[in-house]
Amino acid sequence: MRALRRRRARWLAGLAIASFAVALARNAAAQNHREVPIGGRTASMGGAGVAAGNDSAMPYLNPAGLAGVPADVFAVSASVYGYTQRSIGRFFHPNGFDEASLGPTSVTEESLSAKGITDLPSSVMYMRHVRVSSTMSYVLGVSLVIPSASDDQIVGSFHAVSPRFNGSIGYASSVASGHRDYYVGPSWAVAFGDWLRLGASAYTLYARSYASVSVDGVTQVSGGSFAVGEVRTHRAEESWATAFVPVVGAQLRVWDKLWFGFGVAAPSLHLAGRVTRTTEATNVGDSPAFRSSTSTLDGNQYSDRPLRVDVGVAWDDRKSFSVAADLHWYAARPGAIASIGDRSATEIQSGELTRTYTQRFVDKTDFAQAFDVSIGAELALGKVLALRVGFFTDAAARKAPSQPTRANLNSFRVSRIGASLGLGLTLGSFDTTLGAVYARSTGEFYTADVSSTAALAAGGSVVAVDTTANSVLFVISGAVSAEQAKKVIDESSPIGAPSLP
């Protein structure tokens, strides 16, 4: 019996050490190309606007659409408020337990909460006609667009028992991660009569991400009379990167109200970036009795975007019925997201000298080729009210790994499909959109496996498990002409104040 317990103790110590090693891995935030609906009319029509759109999504989607705005626009703002509820299967024990060592093992308690909250302005724009003639008009503008953003929180715990050894395993884990893509820059557009529009945007991309991970685990035998393994890991990471992204586009009216359009975003050109990471971990077990590790990472961050081509067709009749369809293609880009730098670590282990070292750190994530579709329609219910519906897809951007590694740990790889519904209200020079967007996500989440025989033999491994999510986002968009805005400001100014130009 004593020998059996010793074998049990060694197994549990190995379990704790394995979890200690896997917990040091890097967290990667979710990254899809079209996570956030942008624009007002465009957002409520499933994102379809390449051919005939003219709202605040155009500088990013197809800058030629700016030339279709009939007047100077003082401001266009689309805000998104959303909630995501996720489901992750087998988060703590993806391949079950090592019954050869543990015997029949049962989970007595398990809980998991995974959700995300979105609250941000997805697109803001100011534009002005700088020259207008009977045959040609020029437009200049500046915009901020956020097409990709997420904030996720995962909190869970579980407890399992092994009657053979009167032992137990317990873990608690929390992960908070998120990212934002900010595109900001000027745009230019020109209209040749009412049949051809051309445009270009010169964007600076600012990509920011963060992650905070905490893992606590305890393994016990003999009813808890002594603890064989105890592990605690805490890690925090922040990164940012900037890049230059030019976008060009065109809209062409080929017959009556039939329009074709295309937009091209060149592969981003990296400018600068930084990543910092700190990790603290301790492990108390049977062999070794004590182990502690502290590490810091400081290096360069790359967050590049691939070549994007958008093609669309639309029948655009704002007074009656409009329908639009877009196809979006994203090229593959190896090493699109990369952290490269030096990792300095200090390790303390019972019976050994303290070890301090610095090693080169290279972590890369590839983008896969992806296709997305947007389809939308608008029905005019009168001169001031329009009903809009849409459908869209959002394919996974990250390339599926042939074998998940620690670089994939705690990250999502999902594809989404969704629908939109909205109302457009036009009163004079005011244009408002109220809409809702629903998206269903399916794909993979990469979790740690530290309890199966295969994982223990490898010192802990990363496993892809199924995940689903349901997201509801609300879009509020408003636009007003510069002329009307100046009038309101002048009328509300104190007596004697000079009129605005």
N, C-alpha and C positions, 0 to 999 in steps of 0.2 A: 504493500500500500504506500509506503514511504517513497519507493522508487516511482510509483505511478504519479504521486503528487509532485515529485521533482520534475518528471516529464511535463506534467501540466504547467508547472511554474515556468519552465523554459519556454513552453509554447506561448504562454501569456506574455512573457517578457519579449519574445519575438514579435508578438502582435503589437505591443506598445512601441517598440523600436521602429517597426514598419510604419506605423501611423506617424511617428515622429518624422521619419524621412519624407513621406509623401506630403505631409502638411507644409513642408518648406517650399512647395512648388508655387509657381507664379499663377495668379489669377488673370484671366483674360476676359474683358467685358464683351457682351454681345455686340455684334457689328453687322447690321444689314444696311443696304444702300438706301432704302426708302422707309424708314421706321416712323417718320413723322409726316402727316399730310401738310402740304404747303399751299399758300395762296388761299383765296376765298372761293370763288366759283370753281377753280381747278380742284381744290380739296374736296368739295362736295360732289364733284363729278368723277370720283375715283382716281384723281390725278391726271386725267386726260386733258391736255391743253397745248400740246406741241403745235398743232395745226392752226388754231384760231384763238388761243387763250390770250388774255391781255391784263392779267392781274399780277399780284406780287410774287407769284411763282415763276414768272417769265424770265427774269434775269438769270436764274439758275437753270431753268428747263429749256427755254428758247428765247434769248434776248430780243429776237425780232418782234415778238409780241408787244413790246413796249411801244412800237410805232403805231399800234392799233388803238392805243388809249386816246380818246377824242380830245382831252383837255389836260392841262397841267394838273398833276395830282400832288396835293400837299403831303399826304401820308396814306399809306396803305399798311394795315397791320393785321396779321392773322395769328391769333393766340390759340394754343392747344392745351386742353386739360384732360388728362387721361388716367385710367387705372387698369392695371394688368394683374390677373390672378393666374399663377402658374401651378402646374402639377408635375412633380418629379418622382418617377418610380424608382424604388430600391436605392435611395440616396445613400444610406449608411452601409448596406451589405449587398452590393449588386450581384455577387455570385454566391451568396449564402455563407455558411460557416464550415469550418474544417471539422466535420464530425468524426474523422479518424482520430483526432486528438481530443475533441471536446465531447464526443458522444452526441446524442440528440440535443439540440439547442433550440430554445424557443424565445421569441421576442415577447416580453411582457409589457413593454410600453414603447410607443414610437409616435412622434409628432413632427410635423414639418409645415412651415409657413413660407411661401414664396410669392412675393408680390412686387409690383413696381408702380410708381406714381410719376406722372409727367405733368409739368406745369411750366410752359415757356412760350415766348413769342416765336412762331415758326418762320415768319417772314415779315420784314418791314422794308418799305421802299418810299423814296421820294423821286419824282421825275418831272422834267420840264421840257416843253417844246422850245428849242432855241432858234429855230428858223422854220417858217411856214410859207410855202408858195402854192400856186395852183397845181403844180405837178409833183412837188416834193416837200417833205417835212422831216426835220431832224429832231431827235429826242436825246437828252442826257439824263442820267439818273444815278442813284446810289442805293444800295440795298444790303440787307442782312438776311441771310437764309440759313435755317437749321434743318436740313433734311434727315439727319440721323441723330438720335439721342435716346438714352435709356438710363433708368435708375432701378436697380434690383436689390432686394433684400431677401435673404434666405436664412431662416432661423429654425433649427431642429435639434432633436435629441432622441436617443433610444436607449433601451436597457434590455439585455438578454441574459438568460440563465442557462447553466449546464448542470442538470441534476447529478450526473456522474461524479462531478468533482465539487458539488455544492458551491459552484463559482458563478461569477457574473461579469458582464462586460457593459460598460456605460460610456456613452459619448454625447457631447453637446457641441454644436458647431454653429457659427454665424458667419455669413458672407454679405458684405455690402459693396456693390460695385456700380459703376456708371461711366458714361462717356457723352460727349457732345462734339458735333462738327459744326463750326461756325464759318460760313462763307460771307465775306464782306468785301465790297469793292464797287467801282463805278461800272456803268453800262452805257452803251451808245446804240442807237437804232435810227434807221432811215426808212421812210415809206415812199415808194414811187407810185403815185396815184393811189388807187384803191385795189391794186392787184399784186403788188410785190412789197415785202418788208424784209429788211436785213438787220442784223444786230450782233453785238459782241459784248461780253463782260470780261473784266480782268479781276478775278477773285484772289484774295488771300485766304487760304484755309487755315483755321486755328482749331486743332483737334486736341481735346483734353480728356483724360480718363483718370479714374481713381479706383482703389480697391482697399478693403479692410477685411482681414480674415482672422477668426479666432476659433481655436479647436481645443477642447478639454476632454480627456478620456481617462477612465480608471478601470483596471481589471483586478478582480479579487478571487480568492479561493478559500475553502474551508469556512464558508458562511461569513466571510469578511473578517476573519480573525487576523489576516495580514494581507496587505496590498502588494501584489506582485508587480504591477505596472501602473505608472501614472504619467501622463504626458500633457503638456500645455504648450500651445504655440500661438503667437500673436504676430501679425504682419500688416504693414501699411505700405501702400504704393501710390505714387502720383506721377503722372507723365503729361507732357504737352509737346506738340510739334506744329510747325507752320510749313506751308507749301504754297506755291503759285499754281493757280488753275485757270487757264483761259477757256471761255465758252463762246461759241459762235452759233448762229442759227439763221433760218429763213422761213418765211411763210409766203405761200403762193396761191392766189385765187385762180383756179383753172376754169371754173364755169359757174356763173350765177353765184350761189352761196356755198359752193364746194371749194374747200381749202386743203392744201397739202402743206406739211411743215417738217422740218428736221432741225435737230440741234446736236452739236458735237462738243463734248468736254474733253480736252486733251489730258493725257496722263499727268498727274500733278508733279511739280518740280520741287523737291525738298529744299527748304531754306534753313531751318534750325529746329532743335528739339532736345528735350531733357527728360530723364527718368530717374527717380530716386525711390529706394525701397529699403525698409528696415525690418528685420526679423529677429524675434527672440523666442527661443524654445528650450524647454527643459524636459528631461525624461528620467524617471526613477523606476528602476526595475531590478530583476534578479541578476541579470548579466547584460550590460554592466550595471552596477548598483546606482550610478548617477551619471547623467550626461547633460551638458548644457551647451547651447550654441547661440551666438549672436553674430549677425551679419548685416552689412550695409552694401547697397549697390548704388553706384553713381555713374551714369553714362548717357549716351546719345539715344534719342527716341526718334523713330521714323514712323509716320502715319500717312502713307501715300495712298492715292486713289487711282483706279485704273481708267483707261480710255472708256468713255461712255458715248453711245450714239442713240439718239431718240428720234423716232419717225412717227408721224401722225397724219390722220385724215379726219376731216370734220365737215359736216353740213351745218353751217352756222347761221341761224335765223333767230335773232334775239327776240323778235316780236311774235314768234310762233313756236317753232320746235327746232331744237338743236341736238345733234348727236356727234360724238367724237370717240376715236379709238387711237391709242398709242402703243408702240412697241419699243421697249427700252433694252438695250444690249450693253453689257458690261464685260470688258475683256478680262482675261486672267492676268494677274500680276503677282509673280513670285516675290516673297519677302516684303509684302505691302506694309505690314506692321512689324517693326523690329525694335528690339532693345539691345544695345551693344555698349558694353562698358566693363568696369572692373568691380569685382565683388570681393570685399574684404571680410574675413570671418575669423572668429575666435571660438575654439572648441575646448571644453573641459570634460574630462572623463576620469572616473574613479581609477586610481592606480596608474595613471599615465600623466605625462607632462602636458601642460597647456599648449595647445597648438594654435598658432596664428599664421594665416596665409592670405594671399591675394591671388585671384585667378580671373582670367578673362571670361566674360559672360556674353554669350550671343544667343538670342532668342528671336526666332522669326516665324511669322504666320503668313501663309499664302492666301491670295484671293483667287477664287475659281471663276470661270466664265459663268455668266448668269443672264437670264432673260426674264423680263417682267412685262406685264400687260396691264393697260388701263383702258376702261370703257366707261363712258358717261353719257347722260342725256339730260336735257333741260326742256321743260314744258312751261311756256308762258301762260300764267293764269289770269293775266290782265296786264295793264301798263306798268304796274308797280310790283307785282309779285310773280315769282317763278319757282317751280318745283324742280329739284335736281336729284338724280340718283347716279350711282356709279359702282363699279367693280374693279378690283385690282389684285395683283399678286406682288409679293416681295420675296424673291428667292434668296436663299442663304448666300452670303458673300464669302464666308470663309471656306477654304478648301477642306474637304473631309480628310482627316489624317488616316493613313493606312494602318497605323498602330498608335493609339493615343499615348502621349507622354505627359510628363509633369507640366510642360508648357501649356497643355490644354485643360489642366485641372480647374474645376469650378467655372467653366465657360459654357456658353450655349452655342449651338449651331442649329438654327431653326429657319424654316420657310413659312411665309404667311400668305393667307388669302383673306380678302375682306370686301366689305361693301360700305357705301356711304349714302347718306340721305341728307338733304338740306333745303333751305328756303332762301331765296334771294329777294331782297327788298330794295327798290330804287325809288327815292323821293328827291326829285330835283337833282342836285349834284351829289347827293349822298347815296352810297351803295353799300349795303350791309348783307352779310351772309351769316346764317346760323345753321350749323350742321352737326351731324354725328357720324362717327366712323367706327365700324366694328371690324376686328381682325382676329383670325384664328391661327395660332402658331402650332406647328408640329415639328419635331426634330429630336436632337440629342442634347443631353447634358453630360459633362464629363466629371465623374465623381471618383473618389478614392476607394480602392478595394484593399483592405488590410486584414480580412478575416477568412479568406478561402485558402486552400492549400497552394494553388498556383501563385497567388499573390504573396504569400509568406515566403515561398521559394525564391521569388524575385525581389524580396525586400519591400513589398508594397507595389501596387500598380494602379493605373488609371483606366477606368472602364466607361464606355458610352452607355447611358441608360436613356429610356424614352422620356420625353417631356412634351407637354402641351400647355398652351396658354390661351386665355381669352382676354382681349383688350377692348375697351370702349374709350373713345376719345371724342371730345366736344370741341368744335371749331367755331370761333367768333372772329369775324373779319369786318373791317370797316374802311371805307374810302371816301374822301371828300376832295373836291377840286380846290386848287390853290385860290381861285377867285372867291369861292364861297368862304374859305377859311379866313382870308384877309378881311372879308366883309364882317364876319362874326367878331374877329379881333378888334376891328375898328369901332364897331358898335358898342363893344363892351369896354373900350378904353375910357379912362377918366376924361372929364370935360377939359378941353384945351389941349389934349394930347395930339400930336401930329398923326395924320393918317399914314398907314403903312404903304409902301410903294407897291 
